[in-house]
Structures are given as structure tokens and as C-alpha cells.
Amino acid sequence: MAKGIRGAEGRYGWAFTAPAIIIIGVFLVLPILLALYVSFSNWHGLGSPIGNSSFIGTTNYEKVLVDPGLAQKDFGTSIRNNFYYVIIVVPLQTALSLFLAVQVNRRILRGRGFFRTAFYFPSVTSSVAITTIFIFLFTASGAVNALLGWLGINGPNWFADPSGVIHNLLAGVGVSKAPAPLTAPGPLGLQWWDWISGPSVAMCVLIVLAIFTTSGTFMLLFLAALQNIGSEIDEAAEMDGAGALRKFFSVTLPMLKPTLFTVLTLGLIGTWQVFDQIYLTGKGEPGKTLLTPAFLAYDTSFTNLNWGQGAAISFILFLIIVALTLLQRLILRDRDVGRRAERNAKRADARLHAEAAMAARTSTGTGAGS
């Protein structure tokens, strides 16, 4: 009888999940498989990929990764630009969102609801609207340059300046040309001098924009994690003589590790997929210093009608994101079970300390009352 009931449950379960499985298969799995086929074909966007293209193997991947030419150089430029974007945006937005979460979680802060809403508001605002506002703010005669002018600084023409920040700093100390060793060809068709250019002045605006718009979302994730930390743990740390900084780095931050991994992962994925801001601010200009792999895949497919190469760029970007996510998981994972057990023991000990302290306070209050 039990076996029959379980069999019926299985059938009912498949019946309830079948619509979702069909929708996911038709609108997600099949398009991905079709795009994977397109990346190995010479389809140019006319008609269906099946029957209107031929299989050409890894030619599209070779043009982007191996064969010297404009396709490889553009892909290398996009990787360089996005690399600097990622290594600056992800740490800064994570640190800022954690800082904001700690501040709005303080009990002594008045109007915490207002500040939480204010910090989160840019995250729910249209990226097109915010990018347009930033374009007006950072024009040559915009508010940012006006503010810099009051401070005696001649601001640049932000979105028209392709010079790299590191190159500008080196020029300030007299290194305006590439030293001979750095003129050698580097990966993906770029010279080593090009690889160490740093983000362009125009890219710096998009970095500020990304930090401004994403920190509020990640602040809420950290805030939820902070509110799950029991007050007895903080009390135990204070009884052991830990100061505010010591308590944060030795107690609070380790307990935020799962949330920290989530924030870093989401930030990593989002920064490698940046597209809207690139499209609105000149489609990779100035000097292709705003070109990113996501926009390059779109431009190659929809503008140049080279859908096979555009699909190849998309799957290379997918592999980059997966590889970096796994690397990040490897770095942040618990080293061994023993350390986890040790942390659990410390937490249990902290709870015992807190309970003992509360018992002592209670007995002291009772003694004083009697």
C-alpha cells in the first residue's frame, strides 16, 4: 500500500512540475544549446541557424583567442577594460555595502528606516535613467567639473578621455612612452604596455556609477545577516575585553562569511556582464576603452551580423565567470572540518559566557534587593 502511495505522489509531483520544466526547457535550455551550435557555425543571422549555416568547428573561437587580427585585439581590449572594472568595483562595492549595513544596524541611529531606503533607492532606479544623469553630471561643463573648478582643479572631459589612469600617473613622473620590455606582444593581441594602462578616465565614471547603484542592494544582504547574529555573542565578546574593531573582525566578520561569498559572487557576475552603461555612453568609445565582452558580443552579432563569433565571445565570457566564481569559492571555503568545529565550539562557549553573565547579574540584583 505504501509503495502505491509513493508512486502516486511521484506522478502527481511530475504533473505539477511538468509545466515549469517544459517552459524552462523551451525558453532556456534549447536557446542555450542553439547558441552553442551557432558558436561553431558560420551563421550570419539570415533564416534559421538549422539549415542556413554550416559547421566550421572552433574557427570562431580561434579568431577571438588565437588568430592575430582585429577580432582578437578587440576581444583583448574588452577583457582588459572589464578586468580593471571588476577588480575595482567588486572590492569597493562590497566594503561600502558592509559599512552601510553596519551603520544602519546601529540601535543608536535615528531614522534608520529613512537611511535604509535612501541607500537602497539607486538600486531600484532604472539604469538608463541613472546613466543619463551621470552623463550630464560628468560632461565637460557639468556639475562635477564645476565643483572641481571651485577647488581650483581643471576637470577632464570625462567621457571623451581614453587615457589610462596608470599611464597618466606614470606620465606625471616622466614615463610617457612604453619602455622597451613593455612593447613586446602580450596576450590577446595587446602589448604589455596596453595591459598596464589601468582603467580609462571614462571608465572611472562607470566605476563610480556601479558602486553608487549596487551598494544599496548588497547592504540589505549584509543587514539581514547582521540581524541574525545573536546579541549574546556581542555581549560575550565585550566581556572578554574585545573592542569595537576587534569584535568586528574577529566575531562579526567571520559569521558574515556566507553572505560575503554571496555578495562577492553576485558582484563578480554583474561586473562581467555590464552592458547598459556601455551602450548609453558611446558604445565602447572613447578609443574602445569602454568596450566590454558583453557589449562586444552584442555588437559583433547585431551590428556586424557575425553571429557565430558573437556567440563564441558569449560562451568565453560564461567560462570566465564560472572559473572566477569557482576560484572565489575555493579561496573563501572552510579549510577543514576541524576549524568549523572549533568555531562552533567558540560560539557555544560564547553563549555559555553570556548565560553565566546574565545569571551573575540576576543573582546580584536579587541579593541587592534582599
C-alpha positions, 0 to 999 in steps of 0.5 A, a space after each residue: 500500500 505504501 509503495 502505491 502511495 509513493 508512486 502516486 505522489 511521484 506522478 502527481 509531483 511530475 504533473 505539477 512540475 511538468 509545466 515549469 520544466 517544459 517552459 524552462 526547457 523551451 525558453 532556456 535550455 534549447 536557446 542555450 544549446 542553439 547558441 552553442 551550435 551557432 558558436 561553431 557555425 558560420 551563421 550570419 543571422 539570415 533564416 534559421 541557424 538549422 539549415 542556413 549555416 554550416 559547421 566550421 568547428 572552433 574557427 570562431 573561437 580561434 579568431 577571438 583567442 588565437 588568430 592575430 587580427 582585429 577580432 582578437 585585439 578587440 576581444 583583448 581590449 574588452 577583457 582588459 577594460 572589464 578586468 580593471 572594472 571588476 577588480 575595482 568595483 567588486 572590492 569597493 562595492 562590497 566594503 561600502 555595502 558592509 559599512 552601510 549595513 553596519 551603520 544602519 544596524 546601529 540601535 543608536 541611529 535615528 531614522 534608520 528606516 529613512 537611511 535604509 531606503 535612501 541607500 537602497 533607492 539607486 538600486 531600484 532606479 532604472 539604469 538608463 535613467 541613472 546613466 543619463 544623469 551621470 552623463 550630464 553630471 560628468 560632461 565637460 561643463 557639468 556639475 562635477 567639473 564645476 565643483 572641481 573648478 571651485 577647488 581650483 582643479 581643471 576637470 577632464 572631459 570625462 567621457 571623451 578621455 581614453 587615457 589610462 589612469 596608470 599611464 597618466 600617473 606614470 606620465 606625471 613622473 616622466 614615463 610617457 612612452 612604453 619602455 622597451 620590455 613593455 612593447 613586446 606582444 602580450 596576450 590577446 593581441 595587446 602589448 604589455 604596455 596596453 595591459 598596464 594602462 589601468 582603467 580609462 578616465 571614462 571608465 572611472 565614471 562607470 566605476 563610480 556609477 556601479 558602486 553608487 547603484 549596487 551598494 544599496 542592494 548588497 547592504 540589505 544582504 549584509 543587514 539581514 545577516 547582521 540581524 541574525 547574529 545573536 546579541 549574546 555573542 556581542 555581549 560575550 565578546 565585550 566581556 572578554 575585553 574585545 573592542 569595537 574593531 576587534 569584535 568586528 573582525 574577529 566575531 562579526 566578520 567571520 559569521 558574515 562569511 556566507 553572505 560575503 561569498 554571496 555578495 562577492 559572487 553576485 558582484 563578480 557576475 554583474 561586473 562581467 556582464 555590464 552592458 547598459 552603461 556601455 551602450 548609453 555612453 558611446 558604445 565602447 568609445 572613447 578609443 574602445 576603452 569602454 568596450 566590454 565582452 558583453 557589449 562586444 558580443 552584442 555588437 559583433 552579432 547585431 551590428 556586424 551580423 557575425 553571429 557565430 563569433 558573437 556567440 563564441 565571445 558569449 560562451 568565453 565570457 560564461 567560462 570566465 565567470 564560472 572559473 572566477 566564481 569557482 576560484 572565489 569559492 575555493 579561496 573563501 571555503 572552510 579549510 577543514 572540518 576541524 576549524 568549523 568545529 572549533 568555531 562552533 565550539 567558540 560560539 557555544 562557549 560564547 553563549 555559555 559566557 553570556 548565560 553565566 553573565 546574565 545569571 551573575 547579574 540576576 543573582 546580584 540584583 536579587 541579593 541587592 534587593 534582599 
